Amino acid sequence: EVQLVESGGGLVQTGGSLRLSCAVSGVNFDDYSIAWFRQAPGKKREGVSCYDGRDGSTNYANSVKDRFTISSDAAKTTVYLRMNSLKPEDTAVYYCAADSGQRICSVVKHGLYYNMDYWGEGTQVTVSS
């Protein structure tokens, strides 16, 4: 059974930082892409960042580039999203997702939604002004 469990969300002031975690089980990291998406109230779900387990490459949407960093632990069981210099417009529910397709990260880097194979339940991030 594939499971993705997000944690680390919360309330932070503008300019603050958070680190989200996505615990992944039931998939082989080497064959999957793990991506973070977010959905703000009244808006569509959008791609934020992607980690390609096949080669370790990473991608970011322009809106978060140079502020967010995606990484994996050495055991390849958890994917992190370090978020710095947070802005009120970063407020959203953040979702972790996994897919075995090979074009995932090329879609996510444009901030687009992709219908991933597996999704977590999401974690709320709220940035106060």
C-alpha positions as CSV (number, residue, x, y, z in Angstrom):
1,E,0.0,0.0,0.0
2,V,1.3,3.4,-1.0
3,Q,1.1,6.1,1.7
4,L,2.3,9.7,1.7
5,V,1.9,11.6,5.0
6,E,2.7,15.3,5.2
7,S,3.7,17.2,8.3
8,G,5.3,20.5,9.4
9,G,2.7,23.0,8.4
10,G,1.6,25.8,10.6
11,L,1.3,29.5,11.1
12,V,4.3,31.8,10.5
13,Q,4.9,35.5,10.0
14,T,5.9,37.0,6.7
15,G,9.6,36.4,6.1
16,G,9.6,33.3,8.3
17,S,10.5,29.7,7.5
18,L,8.9,26.3,7.7
19,R,10.0,22.8,6.7
20,L,7.4,20.4,5.4
21,S,8.0,16.6,5.5
22,C,6.5,13.9,3.3
23,A,6.9,10.4,4.6
24,V,6.7,8.0,1.7
25,S,6.1,4.3,1.9
26,G,5.1,1.6,-0.6
27,V,7.1,3.1,-3.6
28,N,10.6,2.8,-4.8
29,F,12.1,6.3,-4.9
30,D,14.3,5.3,-7.7
31,D,11.3,4.8,-10.0
32,Y,9.2,7.7,-8.9
33,S,8.9,11.5,-8.9
34,I,7.8,13.1,-5.7
35,A,6.3,16.5,-6.0
36,W,4.8,19.2,-3.8
37,F,1.6,21.0,-4.9
38,R,-0.4,23.6,-3.1
39,Q,-4.0,24.9,-3.2
40,A,-5.1,28.2,-1.8
41,P,-8.7,29.0,-1.0
42,G,-10.7,29.5,-4.2
43,K,-7.8,28.7,-6.5
44,K,-6.7,25.7,-8.5
45,R,-4.1,23.3,-7.2
46,E,-0.6,24.2,-8.6
47,G,2.8,22.6,-8.8
48,V,5.4,23.9,-6.4
49,S,8.5,21.7,-6.6
50,C,9.5,18.3,-7.8
51,Y,12.2,15.7,-7.0
52,D,12.9,13.1,-9.6
53,G,14.1,9.9,-7.8
54,R,15.6,8.5,-11.0
55,D,18.4,11.0,-11.1
56,G,18.0,13.2,-8.0
57,S,17.2,16.3,-10.1
58,T,14.9,19.0,-8.7
59,N,12.6,21.6,-10.2
60,Y,10.8,24.7,-8.8
61,A,7.9,26.9,-10.0
62,N,9.0,30.4,-10.6
63,S,6.9,31.7,-7.7
64,V,9.0,29.8,-5.2
65,K,12.4,29.5,-6.9
66,D,15.3,30.7,-4.7
67,R,13.1,30.5,-1.6
68,F,12.1,26.9,-1.4
69,T,14.3,23.8,-1.5
70,I,13.2,20.2,-2.0
71,S,15.4,17.4,-0.8
72,S,15.3,13.7,0.2
73,D,16.8,11.9,3.2
74,A,19.6,9.4,2.6
75,A,17.3,6.5,3.2
76,K,14.9,7.8,0.5
77,T,11.9,7.5,2.7
78,T,11.1,11.2,3.3
79,V,11.0,14.3,1.0
80,Y,11.4,17.7,2.6
81,L,10.3,21.1,1.4
82,R,12.2,23.9,3.1
83,M,10.4,27.2,2.7
84,N,12.2,30.4,3.4
85,S,11.2,34.1,3.1
86,L,7.5,33.1,3.2
87,K,4.9,35.5,1.9
88,P,1.2,35.8,2.5
89,E,0.6,34.5,-1.0
90,D,2.3,31.2,0.0
91,T,-0.7,30.5,2.3
92,A,-2.3,27.2,1.1
93,V,-2.8,23.6,1.8
94,Y,0.4,21.8,0.7
95,Y,0.2,18.3,-0.8
96,C,2.8,15.7,-1.4
97,A,2.3,13.4,-4.3
98,A,4.0,10.5,-6.1
99,D,3.9,9.3,-9.7
100,S,6.0,6.9,-11.8
101,G,5.7,9.0,-15.0
102,Q,8.8,10.5,-16.5
103,R,7.5,14.0,-17.3
104,I,6.2,15.0,-13.9
105,C,9.0,17.5,-13.0
106,S,8.9,19.2,-16.4
107,V,5.2,20.0,-15.7
108,V,5.6,21.0,-12.1
109,K,8.4,23.5,-12.8
110,H,5.8,25.5,-14.8
111,G,3.6,25.7,-11.7
112,L,1.0,23.4,-13.3
113,Y,-1.2,20.7,-11.8
114,Y,-0.6,17.1,-12.7
115,N,-2.9,14.2,-11.9
116,M,-0.4,12.2,-9.8
117,D,-0.9,8.5,-9.0
118,Y,-0.8,9.0,-5.2
119,W,-1.6,11.9,-2.9
120,G,-1.2,12.8,0.7
121,E,-3.9,14.5,2.8
122,G,-2.2,17.8,2.9
123,T,-0.9,20.2,5.5
124,Q,-2.0,23.8,6.1
125,V,0.6,26.6,5.8
126,T,-0.6,30.0,6.8
127,V,1.6,33.1,6.4
128,S,0.4,36.2,8.3
129,S,1.2,39.7,7.1
